[in-house]
Amino acid sequence: MECSIETIAEVGYAQTSLGQIAKRANISKVVISYRFTNKKEIFAQIPIEYYKAWQSFITPQLEAQKRNASGVFLTFIAENRKHVFAVIETISNQRGADGKLLLASEHDETSLLPIENILTLGIKEGLLHEFNRSSARVMALTIRNAIDGFTIELMRQPHLDIKEFTRGLVIIFDASTKSNCH
C-alpha cells in the first residue's frame, strides 16, 4: 500500500500502473496480482487505509486536548501528505459503472460526521456556543472545506508554513465557535 501511495502521489492516478507499483516495491507484478485483481482494487483500499491511520492519530489527540480539532487535522495532513495526495487522486478520479465521476458523495458525509460530533461534544461541555442543527452543519462544512483547502494549498506549496497556517485557522474557528462563557 505504501508503494501505491507513493506512486500515486508522485505520478498521479491516471499514470499509476501495477507495474510501477511493483517496481517501486521491488517485487514482481504477479505478487501484487495475487492480492489485487487490478489497480482499481488497490485504489479502493487507499482511502480505507488513510481513514484507519487518521482515526488512530486523531482520536487520542482530540481526547487529550479537547479543543483545536482543526489544528490536529492539519498536523495529520502535513505529516501524511503523500497519503493525503493519493486519497485526493483516487477519490476525485473514481468512476461508476456508467463512466461518470463519483466525486465521493458517500465520503463527504462520513467526513462531516466526526466534525459534527466534535461540535456537539464541545457544546455539551460548554466549550462552544450552541449551534442549531443547520448551523452546526454549516460549521462542519466550513471546517471540512478549510481542511481540504489546506491540503490543496500544501500540494501547491510544499514548503508552506504549516504552523502559521494552522494558527490562522484555529484563530478563525475559535472566534466563530467558542462559548462566551469561557
C-alpha distance (Angstrom), angle and dihedral (degrees) to the residues before:
residue distance angle dihedral
M1 . . .
E2 3.79 . .
C3 3.80 91.1 .
S4 3.80 90.1 48.7
I5 3.80 90.2 51.4
E6 3.80 92.8 48.3
T7 3.81 92.4 47.9
I8 3.80 94.0 49.3
A9 3.81 91.5 45.1
E10 3.79 90.2 50.9
V11 3.82 104.1 40.4
G12 3.82 104.5 13.8
Y13 3.76 135.7 -116.6
A14 3.80 99.5 -71.5
Q15 3.82 94.9 48.3
T16 3.81 96.3 46.7
S17 3.80 116.3 103.4
L18 3.79 135.4 176.5
G19 3.81 87.2 -111.9
Q20 3.82 92.1 56.9
I21 3.79 91.8 47.5
A22 3.82 91.4 48.8
K23 3.80 91.3 48.6
R24 3.81 91.7 51.2
A25 3.82 90.0 48.5
N26 3.81 91.9 46.8
I27 3.79 91.2 -125.5
S28 3.77 136.2 113.4
K29 3.79 119.0 -89.7
V30 3.82 85.7 -124.1
V31 3.82 89.5 65.4
I32 3.81 90.3 57.0
S33 3.80 91.2 44.4
Y34 3.81 89.3 55.4
R35 3.83 90.1 64.2
F36 3.83 100.8 27.4
T37 3.81 127.0 36.9
N38 3.81 93.5 -153.1
K39 3.78 143.0 -14.0
K40 3.81 90.8 -88.7
E41 3.82 88.6 67.4
I42 3.80 91.0 50.3
F43 3.80 91.5 47.3
A44 3.81 90.9 50.9
Q45 3.81 89.4 56.4
I46 3.84 94.9 52.8
P47 3.84 97.4 74.7
I48 3.81 90.1 44.1
E49 3.81 91.3 54.0
Y50 3.80 89.7 45.1
Y51 3.79 93.6 53.9
K52 3.81 91.5 47.2
A53 3.82 89.9 53.1
W54 3.80 90.8 42.9
Q55 3.81 92.6 51.5
S56 3.81 94.1 48.4
F57 3.83 90.7 48.8
I58 3.81 99.6 41.1
T59 3.81 103.4 41.8
P60 3.83 99.3 61.2
Q61 3.80 91.8 42.0
L62 3.80 93.5 51.1
E63 3.79 91.7 45.7
A64 3.80 89.9 51.1
Q65 3.79 98.5 48.5
K66 3.84 103.8 20.5
R67 3.79 92.0 -158.4
N68 3.80 142.8 59.3
A69 3.77 92.0 47.6
S70 3.79 90.7 165.5
G71 3.81 89.4 60.5
V72 3.80 90.8 52.8
F73 3.82 91.0 49.1
L74 3.80 92.4 49.9
T75 3.80 91.9 47.8
F76 3.80 90.1 53.5
I77 3.81 91.2 49.0
A78 3.80 92.4 48.9
E79 3.81 92.3 48.8
N80 3.81 92.9 46.4
R81 3.79 101.3 35.2
K82 3.81 96.9 139.8
H83 3.77 91.0 53.2
V84 3.81 90.8 46.1
F85 3.81 91.4 50.6
A86 3.82 90.2 49.0
V87 3.80 90.7 50.9
I88 3.81 91.4 49.9
E89 3.80 90.3 49.2
T90 3.80 94.3 48.5
I91 3.79 97.8 42.5
S92 3.79 94.7 45.0
N93 3.83 92.3 48.6
Q94 3.80 101.9 44.4
R95 3.78 115.4 117.3
G96 3.78 132.6 -164.7
A97 3.80 126.1 -126.5
D98 3.81 87.9 -85.8
G99 3.82 91.0 58.2
K100 3.81 94.9 -112.7
L101 3.81 121.5 130.9
L102 3.79 112.0 -98.1
L103 3.82 93.1 -154.4
A104 3.80 90.4 -158.9
S105 3.81 98.2 -87.2
E106 3.82 91.6 165.6
H107 3.81 90.1 44.6
D108 3.80 90.4 55.4
E109 3.81 92.1 58.9
T110 3.79 94.5 46.3
S111 3.80 90.9 49.7
L112 3.82 92.2 52.4
L113 3.79 97.3 48.9
P114 3.84 96.3 70.4
I115 3.81 90.4 49.5
E116 3.80 91.6 49.3
N117 3.83 88.4 48.7
I118 3.81 90.9 52.0
L119 3.80 90.2 50.8
T120 3.81 91.1 48.5
L121 3.82 91.5 49.5
G122 3.81 90.7 48.6
I123 3.81 90.6 51.8
K124 3.83 91.9 48.8
E125 3.80 91.0 50.5
G126 3.80 92.0 47.2
L127 3.80 93.5 -117.5
L128 3.80 94.5 114.5
H129 3.77 130.8 42.3
E130 3.76 115.1 -107.9
F131 3.77 118.9 -85.4
N132 3.75 124.5 -164.9
R133 3.82 114.5 -130.2
S134 3.80 92.3 -94.8
S135 3.81 96.5 48.2
A136 3.82 91.4 44.8
R137 3.80 87.5 55.3
V138 3.82 90.9 49.3
M139 3.82 90.9 50.1
A140 3.81 91.6 47.3
L141 3.82 89.9 51.3
T142 3.79 90.5 47.4
I143 3.80 92.7 50.8
R144 3.82 92.3 44.8
N145 3.81 91.5 49.9
A146 3.81 91.3 47.5
I147 3.80 89.7 52.9
D148 3.81 91.3 47.3
G149 3.81 89.8 47.2
F150 3.80 89.5 52.3
T151 3.80 89.3 53.0
I152 3.79 92.1 52.3
E153 3.81 91.3 45.8
L154 3.81 89.4 50.7
M155 3.81 89.1 52.9
R156 3.81 90.0 51.7
Q157 3.79 95.4 42.6
P158 3.83 111.2 30.7
H159 3.83 91.1 -178.5
L160 3.80 94.1 53.3
D161 3.81 114.1 149.9
I162 3.78 94.7 -111.1
K163 3.80 95.9 -175.5
E164 3.80 92.3 52.6
F165 3.80 92.7 45.9
T166 3.81 90.4 48.7
R167 3.80 92.0 47.3
G168 3.80 90.0 53.1
L169 3.78 93.7 51.1
V170 3.80 93.1 44.9
I171 3.82 90.2 52.8
I172 3.81 91.5 49.7
F173 3.79 95.3 46.6
D174 3.80 94.4 41.9
A175 3.80 89.8 53.1
S176 3.79 92.1 50.3
T177 3.81 99.0 42.4
K178 3.81 110.7 28.8
S179 3.76 119.3 111.5
N180 3.80 115.1 -115.4
C181 3.81 87.6 -132.6
H182 3.83 93.4 71.4
